[in-house]
Amino acid sequence: MAAEPKSKASRAEVAERIAEVLRIRLDGAAFHDVVAYAKEKGWNVSERQCGRYLAQADDLLADRRDKSRKRSIALHLARRESLYARAVNAADYRTALAVLDSTAKMQNLFAGERELKELNSALKEKMRERGNHSRISLEEAKRIAHLAIAELPKPPTGPPDLQPPPQNVHDRFAE
């Protein structure tokens, strides 16, 4: 029995197929599942075309996730700003501090352990340069700290939460 000739699908049909592939993909479908689904549906497409549908569905999912992530982060930050304002107005400074802490963590504003060690080393070096005084003034300590902080590498601009996620799992652990 001869195979049916393959006719080209319209743009609307392709868009609907990609949406269907995305739906089954979200349910855990792999490539071979998409091929079987296309055969069940009578799409009369090659495995290569199924792969293209799958790639377009994955791209669509990634685009939606990026936009959704940015919106979600903005929403969380706005909620924290509102909570902070209400806490300060109610003189609930413990809650206000907790909100600030949470916001700073979200924006990756806290120095990591490595940065703190570098800061400590730089502070010790500056102290040695000025002579090992057992007591220094608060202003001198602030000045030394500012000099040490100025020597640290600058963090990336913009909140890292808005930067795209790593392309693969290995990139996350490359540091």
Contact map, one row per residue, 1 for C-alpha under 8 A:
1110000000000000000000000000000000000000000000000000000000000000000000000000000000000000000000000000000000000000000000000000000000000000000000000000000000000000000000000000000
1111000000000000000000000000000000000000000000000000000000000000000000000000000000000000000000000000000000000000000000000000000000000000000000000000000000000000000000000000000
1111100000000000000000000000000000000000000000000000000000000000000000000000000000000000000000000000000000000000000000000000000000000000000000000000000000000000000000000000000
0111110000000000000000000000000000000000000100000000000000000000000000000000000000000000000000000000000000000000000000000000000000000000000000000000000000000000000000000000000
0011111000000000000000000000000000000000000000000000000000000000000000000000000000000000000000000000000000000000000000000000000000000000000000000000000000000000000000000000000
0001111100000000000000000000000000000000000110000000000000000000000000000000000000000000000000000000000000000000000000000000000000000000000000000000000000000000000000000000000
0000111110000000000000000000000000000000000000000000000000000000000000000000000000000000000000000000000000000000000000000000000000000000000000000000000000000000000000000000000
0000011111000000000000000000000000000000000000000000000000000000000000000000000000000000000000000000000000000000000000000000000000000000000000000000000000000000000000000000000
0000001111101100000000000000000000000000000000000000000000000000000000000000000000000000000000000000000000000000000000000000000000000000000000000000000000000000000000000000000
0000000111111100000000000000000000000000000000000000000000000000000000000000000000000000000000000000000000000000000000000000000000000000000000000000000000000000000000000000000
0000000011111110000000000000000000000000000000000000000000000000000000000000000000000000000000000000000000000000000000000000000000000000000000000000000000000000000000000000000
0000000001111111000000000000000000000000000000000000000000000000000000000000000000000000000000000000000000000000000000000000000000000000000000000000000000000000000000000000000
0000000011111111100000000000000000000000000000000000000000000000000000000000000000000000000000000000000000000000000000000000000000000000000000000000000000000000000000000000000
0000000011111111110000000000000000000000000000000000000000000000000000000000000000000000000000000000000000000000000000000000000000000000000000000000000000000000000000000000000
0000000000111111111000000000000000000000000000000000000000000000000000000000000000000000000000000000000000000000000000000000000000000000000000000000000000000000000000000000000
0000000000011111111100000000000000000000000000000000000000000000000000000000000000000000000000000000000000000000000000000000000000000000000000000000000000000000000000000000000
0000000000001111111110000000000000000000000000000000100000000000000000000000000000000000000000000000000000000000000000000000000000000000000000000000000000000000000000000000000
0000000000000111111111000000000000000000000000000000110110000000000000000000000000000000000000000000000000000000000000000000000000000000000000000000000000000000000000000000000
0000000000000011111111100000000000000000000000000000000010000000000000000000000000000000000000000000000000000000000000000000000000000000000000000000000000000000000000000000000
0000000000000001111111110000000000000000000000000000000000000000000000000000000000000000000000000000000000000000000000000000000000000000000000000000000000000000000000000000000
0000000000000000111111111000000001000000000000000000110010000000000000000000000000000000000000000000000000000000000000000000000000000000000000000000000000000000000000000000000
0000000000000000011111111100000000000000000000000000010011001000000000000000000000000000000000000000000000000000000000000000000000000000000000000000000000000000000000000000000
0000000000000000001111111110000000000000000000000000000000000000000000000000000000000000000000000000000000000000000000000000000000000000000000000000000000000000000000000000000
0000000000000000000111111111100001000000000000000000000000000000000000000000000000000000000000000000000000000000000000000000000000000000000000000000000000000000000000000000000
0000000000000000000011111111110000000000000000000000000000000000000000000000000000000000000000000000000000000000000000000000000000000000000000000000000000000000000000000000000
0000000000000000000001111111100000000000000000000000000000000000000000000000000000000000000000000000000000000000000000000000000000000000000000000000000000000000000000000000000
0000000000000000000000111111100000000000000000000000000000000000000000000000000000000000000000000000000000000000000000000000000000000000000000000000000000000000000000000000000
0000000000000000000000011111110000000000000000000000000000000000000000000000000000000000000000000000000000000000000000000000000000000000000000000000000000000000000000000000000
0000000000000000000000011111111111000000000000000000000000000000000000000000000000000000000000000000000000000000000000000000000000000000000000000000000000000000000000000000000
0000000000000000000000001001111111000000000000000000000000000000000000000000000000000000000000000000000000000000000000000000000000000000000000000000000000000000000000000000000
0000000000000000000000000000111111100000000000000110010000000000000000000000000000000000000000000000000000000000000000000000000000000000000000000000000000000000000000000000000
0000000000000000000000000000111111110000000000000000000000000000000000000000000000000000000000000000000000000000000000000000000000000000000000000000000000000000000000000000000
0000000000000000000000000000111111111000000000000000000000000000000000000000000000000000000000000000000000000000000000000000000000000000000000000000000000000000000000000000000
0000000000000000000010010000111111111100000000000100010000000000000000000000000000000000000000000000000000000000000000000000000000000000000000000000000000000000000000000000000
0000000000000000000000000000001111111110000000100100000000000000000000000000000000000000000000000000000000000000000000000000000000000000000000000000000000000000000000000000000
0000000000000000000000000000000111111111000000000000000000000000000000000000000000000000000000000000000000000000000000000000000000000000000000000000000000000000000000000000000
0000000000000000000000000000000011111111100000000000000000000000000000000000000000000000000000000000000000000000000000000000000000000000000000000000000000000000000000000000000
0000000000000000000000000000000001111111111110000100000000000000000000000000000000000000000000000000000000000000000000000000000000000000000000000000000000000000000000000000000
0000000000000000000000000000000000111111111110000000000000000000000000000000000000000000000000000000000000000000000000000000000000000000000000000000000000000000000000000000000
0000000000000000000000000000000000011111111000000000000000000000000000000000000000000000000000000000000000000000000000000000000000000000000000000000000000000000000000000000000
0000000000000000000000000000000000001111111000000000000000000000000000000000000000000000000000000000000000000000000000000000000000000000000000000000000000000000000000000000000
0000000000000000000000000000000000000111111100000000000000000000000000000000000000000000000000000000000000000000000000000000000000000000000000000000000000000000000000000000000
0000000000000000000000000000000000000111111110000000000000000000000000000000000000000000000000000000000000000000000000000000000000000000000000000000000000000000000000000000000
0001010000000000000000000000000000000110011111000000000000000000000000000000000000000000000000000000000000000000000000000000000000000000000000000000000000000000000000000000000
0000010000000000000000000000000000000110001111101100000000000000000000000000000000000000000000000000000000000000000000000000000000000000000000000000000000000000000000000000000
0000000000000000000000000000000000000000000111111100000000000000000000000000000000000000000000000000000000000000000000000000000000000000000000000000000000000000000000000000000
0000000000000000000000000000000000100000000011111110000000000000000000000000000000000000000000000000000000000000000000000000000000000000000000000000000000000000000000000000000
0000000000000000000000000000000000000000000001111111000000000000000000000000000000000000000000000000000000000000000000000000000000000000000000000000000000000000000000000000000
0000000000000000000000000000000000000000000011111111100000000000000000000000000000000000000000000000000000000000000000000000000000000000000000000000000000000000000000000000000
0000000000000000000000000000001001100100000011111111110000000000000000000000000000000000000000000000000000000000000000000000000000000000000000000000000000000000000000000000000
0000000000000000000000000000001000000000000000111111111000000000000000000000000000000000000000000000000000000000000000000000000000000000000000000000000000000000000000000000000
0000000000000000000000000000000000000000000000011111111100000000000000000000000000000000000000000000000000000000000000000000000000000000000000000000000000000000000000000000000
0000000000000000110010000000000000000000000000001111111110000000000000000000000000000000000000000000000000000000000000000000000000000000000000000000000000000000000000000000000
0000000000000000010011000000001001000000000000000111111111000000000000000000000000000000000000000000000000000000000000000000000000000000000000000000000000000000000000000000000
0000000000000000000000000000000000000000000000000011111111100000000000000000000000000000000000000000000000000000000000000000000000000000000000000000000000000000000000000000000
0000000000000000010000000000000000000000000000000001111111110000000000000000000000000000000000000000000000000000000000000000000000000000000000000000000000000000000000000000000
0000000000000000011011000000000000000000000000000000111111111000000000000000000000000000000000000000000000000000000000000000000000000000000000000000000000000000000000000000000
0000000000000000000001000000000000000000000000000000011111111100000000000000000000000000000000000000000000000000000000000000000000000000000000000000000000000000000000000000000
0000000000000000000000000000000000000000000000000000001111111110000000000000000000000000000000000000000000000000000000000000000000000000000000000000000000000000000000000000000
0000000000000000000000000000000000000000000000000000000111111111000000000000000000000000000000000000000000000000000000000000000000000000000000000000000000000000000000000000000
0000000000000000000001000000000000000000000000000000000011111111100000000000000000000000000000000000000000000000000000000000000000000000000000000000000000000000000000000000000
0000000000000000000000000000000000000000000000000000000001111111110000000000000000000000000000000000000000000000000000000000000000000000000000000000000000000000000000000000000
0000000000000000000000000000000000000000000000000000000000111111111000000000000000000000000000000000000000000000000000000000000000000000000000000000000000000000000000000000000
0000000000000000000000000000000000000000000000000000000000011111111100000000000000000000000000000000000000000000000000000000000000000000000000000000000000000000000000000000000
0000000000000000000000000000000000000000000000000000000000001111111110000000000000000000000000000000000000000000000000000000000000000000000000000000000000000000000000000000000
0000000000000000000000000000000000000000000000000000000000000111111111000000000000000000000000000000000000000000000000000000000000000000000000000000000000000000000100000000000
0000000000000000000000000000000000000000000000000000000000000011111111100000000000000000000000000000000000000000000000000000000000000000000000000000000000000000000000000000000
0000000000000000000000000000000000000000000000000000000000000001111111110000000000000000000000000000000000000000000000000000000000000000000000000000000000000000000000000000000
0000000000000000000000000000000000000000000000000000000000000000111111111000000000000000000000000000000000000000000000000000000000000000000000000000000000000000010000000000000
0000000000000000000000000000000000000000000000000000000000000000011111111100000000000000000000000000000000000000000000000000000000000000000000000000000000000000010000000000000
0000000000000000000000000000000000000000000000000000000000000000001111111110000000000000000000000000000000000000000000000000000000000000000000000000000000000000000000000000000
0000000000000000000000000000000000000000000000000000000000000000000111111111000000000000000000000000000000000000000000000000000000000000000000000000000000000000000000000000000
0000000000000000000000000000000000000000000000000000000000000000000011111111100000000000000000000000000000000000000000000000000000000000000000000000000000000000110000000000000
0000000000000000000000000000000000000000000000000000000000000000000001111111110000000000000000000000000000000000000000000000000000000000000000000000000000000000000000000000000
0000000000000000000000000000000000000000000000000000000000000000000000111111111000000000000000000000000000000000000000000000000000000000000000000000000000000000000000000000000
0000000000000000000000000000000000000000000000000000000000000000000000011111111100000000000000000000000000000000000000000000000000000000000000000000000000000000000000000000000
0000000000000000000000000000000000000000000000000000000000000000000000001111111110000000000000000000001000000000000000000000000000000000000000000000000000000000000000000000000
0000000000000000000000000000000000000000000000000000000000000000000000000111111111000000000000000000000000000000000000000000000000000000000000000000000000000000000000000000000
0000000000000000000000000000000000000000000000000000000000000000000000000011111111100000000000000000000000000000000000000000000000000000000000000000000000000000000000000000000
0000000000000000000000000000000000000000000000000000000000000000000000000001111111110000000000000011001000000000000000000000000000000000000000000000000000000000000000000000000
0000000000000000000000000000000000000000000000000000000000000000000000000000111111111000000000000010000000000000000000000000000000000000000000000000000000000000000000000000000
0000000000000000000000000000000000000000000000000000000000000000000000000000011111111100000000000000000000000000000000000000000000000000000000000000000000000000000000000000000
0000000000000000000000000000000000000000000000000000000000000000000000000000001111111110000000010010000000000000000000000000000000000000000000000000000000000000000000000000000
0000000000000000000000000000000000000000000000000000000000000000000000000000000111111111000000110011000000000000000000000000000000000000000000000000000000000000000000000000000
0000000000000000000000000000000000000000000000000000000000000000000000000000000011111111100000010000000000000000000000000000000000000000000000000000000000000000000000000000000
0000000000000000000000000000000000000000000000000000000000000000000000000000000001111111110000000000000000000000000000000000000000000000000000000000000000000000000000000000000
0000000000000000000000000000000000000000000000000000000000000000000000000000000000111111111110110000000000000000000000000000000000000000000000000000000000000000000000000000000
0000000000000000000000000000000000000000000000000000000000000000000000000000000000011111111110010000000000000000000000000000000000000000000000000000000000000000000000000000000
0000000000000000000000000000000000000000000000000000000000000000000000000000000000001111111100000000000000000000000000000000000000000000000000000000000000000000000000000000000
0000000000000000000000000000000000000000000000000000000000000000000000000000000000000111111100000000000000000000000000000000000000000000000000000000000000000000000000000000000
0000000000000000000000000000000000000000000000000000000000000000000000000000000000000011111110000000000000000000000000000000000000000000000000000000000000000000000000000000000
0000000000000000000000000000000000000000000000000000000000000000000000000000000000000011111111110000000000000000000000000000000000000000000000000000000000000000000000000000000
0000000000000000000000000000000000000000000000000000000000000000000000000000000000000011001111111000000000000000000000000000000000000000000000000000000000000000000000000000000
0000000000000000000000000000000000000000000000000000000000000000000000000000000000000000000111111100000000000000000000000000000000000000000000000000000000000000000000000000000
0000000000000000000000000000000000000000000000000000000000000000000000000000000000010010000111111110000000000000000000000000000000000000000000000000000000000000000000000000000
0000000000000000000000000000000000000000000000000000000000000000000000000000000000111011000111111111000000000000000000000000000000000000000000000000000000000000000000000000000
0000000000000000000000000000000000000000000000000000000000000000000000000000000000000000000011111111100000000000000000000000000000000000000000000000000000000000000000000000000
0000000000000000000000000000000000000000000000000000000000000000000000000000000000000000000001111111110000000000000000000000000000000000000000000000000000000000000000000000000
0000000000000000000000000000000000000000000000000000000000000000000000000000000110110000000000111111111000000000000000000000000000000000000000000000000000000000000000000000000
0000000000000000000000000000000000000000000000000000000000000000000000000000000100010000000000011111111100000000000000000000000000000000000000000000000000000000000000000000000
0000000000000000000000000000000000000000000000000000000000000000000000000000000000000000000000001111111110000000000000000000000000000000000000000000000000000000000000000000000
0000000000000000000000000000000000000000000000000000000000000000000000000000000000000000000000000111111111000000000000000000000000000000000000000000000000000000000000000000000
0000000000000000000000000000000000000000000000000000000000000000000000000000100100000000000000000011111111100000000000000000000000000000000000000000000000000000000000000000000
0000000000000000000000000000000000000000000000000000000000000000000000000000000000000000000000000001111111111100000000000000000000000000000000000000000000000000000000000000000
0000000000000000000000000000000000000000000000000000000000000000000000000000000000000000000000000000111111111100000000000000000000000000000000000000000000000000000000000000000
0000000000000000000000000000000000000000000000000000000000000000000000000000000000000000000000000000011111111000000000000000000000000000000000000000000000000000100000000000000
0000000000000000000000000000000000000000000000000000000000000000000000000000000000000000000000000000001111111000000000000000000000000000000000000000000000000011100000000000000
0000000000000000000000000000000000000000000000000000000000000000000000000000000000000000000000000000000111111110000000000000000000000000000000000000000000000011100000000000000
0000000000000000000000000000000000000000000000000000000000000000000000000000000000000000000000000000000111111110000000000000000000000000000000000000000000000000000000000000000
0000000000000000000000000000000000000000000000000000000000000000000000000000000000000000000000000000000110011111000000000000000000000000000000000000000000000000000000000000000
0000000000000000000000000000000000000000000000000000000000000000000000000000000000000000000000000000000000011111111100000000000000000000000000000000000000000000000000000000000
0000000000000000000000000000000000000000000000000000000000000000000000000000000000000000000000000000000000000111111100000000000000000000000000000000000000000000000000000000000
0000000000000000000000000000000000000000000000000000000000000000000000000000000000000000000000000000000000000011111110000000000000000000000000000000000000000000000000000000000
0000000000000000000000000000000000000000000000000000000000000000000000000000000000000000000000000000000000000011111111000000000000000000000000000000000000000000000000000000000
0000000000000000000000000000000000000000000000000000000000000000000000000000000000000000000000000000000000000011111111100000000000000000000000000000000100000000000000000000000
0000000000000000000000000000000000000000000000000000000000000000000000000000000000000000000000000000000000000011111111110000000000000000000000000000000000000000000000000000000
0000000000000000000000000000000000000000000000000000000000000000000000000000000000000000000000000000000000000000111111111000000000000000000000000000000000000000000000000000000
0000000000000000000000000000000000000000000000000000000000000000000000000000000000000000000000000000000000000000011111111100000000000000000000000000000100000000000000000000000
0000000000000000000000000000000000000000000000000000000000000000000000000000000000000000000000000000000000000000001111111110000000000000000000000001100100000000000000000000000
0000000000000000000000000000000000000000000000000000000000000000000000000000000000000000000000000000000000000000000111111111000000000000000000000000000000000000000000000000000
0000000000000000000000000000000000000000000000000000000000000000000000000000000000000000000000000000000000000000000011111111100000000000000000000000000000000000000000000000000
0000000000000000000000000000000000000000000000000000000000000000000000000000000000000000000000000000000000000000000001111111110000000000000000000001101000000000000000000000000
0000000000000000000000000000000000000000000000000000000000000000000000000000000000000000000000000000000000000000000000111111111000000000000000011001000000000000000000000000000
0000000000000000000000000000000000000000000000000000000000000000000000000000000000000000000000000000000000000000000000011111111100000000000000000000000000000000000000000000000
0000000000000000000000000000000000000000000000000000000000000000000000000000000000000000000000000000000000000000000000001111111110000000000000000000000000000000000000000000000
0000000000000000000000000000000000000000000000000000000000000000000000000000000000000000000000000000000000000000000000000111111111000000000000010001000000000000000000000000000
0000000000000000000000000000000000000000000000000000000000000000000000000000000000000000000000000000000000000000000000000011111111111000000000010000000000000000000000000000000
0000000000000000000000000000000000000000000000000000000000000000000000000000000000000000000000000000000000000000000000000001111111110000000000000000000000000000000000000000000
0000000000000000000000000000000000000000000000000000000000000000000000000000000000000000000000000000000000000000000000000000111111100000000000000000000000000000000000000000000
0000000000000000000000000000000000000000000000000000000000000000000000000000000000000000000000000000000000000000000000000000011111111000000000000000000000000000000000000000000
0000000000000000000000000000000000000000000000000000000000000000000000000000000000000000000000000000000000000000000000000000001111111000000000000000000000000000000000000000000
0000000000000000000000000000000000000000000000000000000000000000000000000000000000000000000000000000000000000000000000000000001101111100000000000000000000000000000000000000000
0000000000000000000000000000000000000000000000000000000000000000000000000000000000000000000000000000000000000000000000000000001001111111000000000000000000000000000000000000000
0000000000000000000000000000000000000000000000000000000000000000000000000000000000000000000000000000000000000000000000000000000000011111000000000000000000000000000000000000000
0000000000000000000000000000000000000000000000000000000000000000000000000000000000000000000000000000000000000000000000000000000000001111100000000000000000000000000000000000000
0000000000000000000000000000000000000000000000000000000000000000000000000000000000000000000000000000000000000000000000000000000000001111110110000000000000000000000000000000000
0000000000000000000000000000000000000000000000000000000000000000000000000000000000000000000000000000000000000000000000000000000000000011111110000000000000000000000000000000000
0000000000000000000000000000000000000000000000000000000000000000000000000000000000000000000000000000000000000000000000000000000000000001111111000000000000000000000000000000000
0000000000000000000000000000000000000000000000000000000000000000000000000000000000000000000000000000000000000000000000000000000000000000111111100000000000000000000000000000000
0000000000000000000000000000000000000000000000000000000000000000000000000000000000000000000000000000000000000000000000000000000000000001111111110000000000000000000000000000000
0000000000000000000000000000000000000000000000000000000000000000000000000000000000000000000000000000000000000000000000000000000000000001111111111000000000000000000000000000000
0000000000000000000000000000000000000000000000000000000000000000000000000000000000000000000000000000000000000000000000000000000000000000011111111100000000000000000000000000000
0000000000000000000000000000000000000000000000000000000000000000000000000000000000000000000000000000000000000000000000000000000000000000001111111110000000000000000000000000000
0000000000000000000000000000000000000000000000000000000000000000000000000000000000000000000000000000000000000000000000000010011000000000000111111111000000000000000000000000000
0000000000000000000000000000000000000000000000000000000000000000000000000000000000000000000000000000000000000000000000000010000000000000000011111111100000000000000000000000000
0000000000000000000000000000000000000000000000000000000000000000000000000000000000000000000000000000000000000000000000000000000000000000000001111111110000000000000000000000000
0000000000000000000000000000000000000000000000000000000000000000000000000000000000000000000000000000000000000000000000000000000000000000000000111111111000000000000000000000000
0000000000000000000000000000000000000000000000000000000000000000000000000000000000000000000000000000000000000000000000100110010000000000000000011111111100000000000000000000000
0000000000000000000000000000000000000000000000000000000000000000000000000000000000000000000000000000000000000000000000100100000000000000000000001111111100000000000000000000000
0000000000000000000000000000000000000000000000000000000000000000000000000000000000000000000000000000000000000000000000000000000000000000000000000111111100000000000000000000000
0000000000000000000000000000000000000000000000000000000000000000000000000000000000000000000000000000000000000000000000000100000000000000000000000011111110000000000000000000000
0000000000000000000000000000000000000000000000000000000000000000000000000000000000000000000000000000000000000000001001100000000000000000000000000001111111000000000000000000000
0000000000000000000000000000000000000000000000000000000000000000000000000000000000000000000000000000000000000000000000000000000000000000000000000000001111100000000000000000000
0000000000000000000000000000000000000000000000000000000000000000000000000000000000000000000000000000000000000000000000000000000000000000000000000000000111110000000000000000000
0000000000000000000000000000000000000000000000000000000000000000000000000000000000000000000000000000000000000000000000000000000000000000000000000000000011111000000000000000000
0000000000000000000000000000000000000000000000000000000000000000000000000000000000000000000000000000000000000000000000000000000000000000000000000000000001111111000000000000000
0000000000000000000000000000000000000000000000000000000000000000000000000000000000000000000000000000000000000000000000000000000000000000000000000000000000111110000000000000000
0000000000000000000000000000000000000000000000000000000000000000000000000000000000000000000000000000000000000000000000000000000000000000000000000000000000011111010000000000000
0000000000000000000000000000000000000000000000000000000000000000000000000000000000000000000000000000000000110000000000000000000000000000000000000000000000011111111000000000000
0000000000000000000000000000000000000000000000000000000000000000000000000000000000000000000000000000000000110000000000000000000000000000000000000000000000010111111000000000000
0000000000000000000000000000000000000000000000000000000000000000000000001000000000000000000000000000000001110000000000000000000000000000000000000000000000000011111100000000000
0000000000000000000000000000000000000000000000000000000000000000000011001000000000000000000000000000000000000000000000000000000000000000000000000000000000000111111100000000000
0000000000000000000000000000000000000000000000000000000000000000000000000000000000000000000000000000000000000000000000000000000000000000000000000000000000000011111110000000000
0000000000000000000000000000000000000000000000000000000000000000010000000000000000000000000000000000000000000000000000000000000000000000000000000000000000000000111111000000000
0000000000000000000000000000000000000000000000000000000000000000000000000000000000000000000000000000000000000000000000000000000000000000000000000000000000000000001111100000000
0000000000000000000000000000000000000000000000000000000000000000000000000000000000000000000000000000000000000000000000000000000000000000000000000000000000000000000111111011000
0000000000000000000000000000000000000000000000000000000000000000000000000000000000000000000000000000000000000000000000000000000000000000000000000000000000000000000011111010000
0000000000000000000000000000000000000000000000000000000000000000000000000000000000000000000000000000000000000000000000000000000000000000000000000000000000000000000001111111000
0000000000000000000000000000000000000000000000000000000000000000000000000000000000000000000000000000000000000000000000000000000000000000000000000000000000000000000001111111100
0000000000000000000000000000000000000000000000000000000000000000000000000000000000000000000000000000000000000000000000000000000000000000000000000000000000000000000000011111110
0000000000000000000000000000000000000000000000000000000000000000000000000000000000000000000000000000000000000000000000000000000000000000000000000000000000000000000001111111110
0000000000000000000000000000000000000000000000000000000000000000000000000000000000000000000000000000000000000000000000000000000000000000000000000000000000000000000001011111111
0000000000000000000000000000000000000000000000000000000000000000000000000000000000000000000000000000000000000000000000000000000000000000000000000000000000000000000000001111111
0000000000000000000000000000000000000000000000000000000000000000000000000000000000000000000000000000000000000000000000000000000000000000000000000000000000000000000000000111111
0000000000000000000000000000000000000000000000000000000000000000000000000000000000000000000000000000000000000000000000000000000000000000000000000000000000000000000000000001111
